[in-house]
């Protein structure tokens, strides 16, 4: 790019010139109708499933939580 600027600065800056912004071609009326359609829709029903198979166990005694463990105990 540096060499291109040195050879032909005008062509370089034409190529690097920012492009025109992209304009959405949606009319205001169409946008408003679509937005109103979204607002007037009701949300889908929420179905909660309760899984009763989970079992709660008591935590181990606190004095056993911070003790050193050996490989023999793990295996």
Secondary structure, DSSP 8 states (H G I E B T S, - for coil): -HHHHHH-HHHHHHHHS----------HHHHHHHHHHHHHS----------TT--------GGGTT----HHHH-
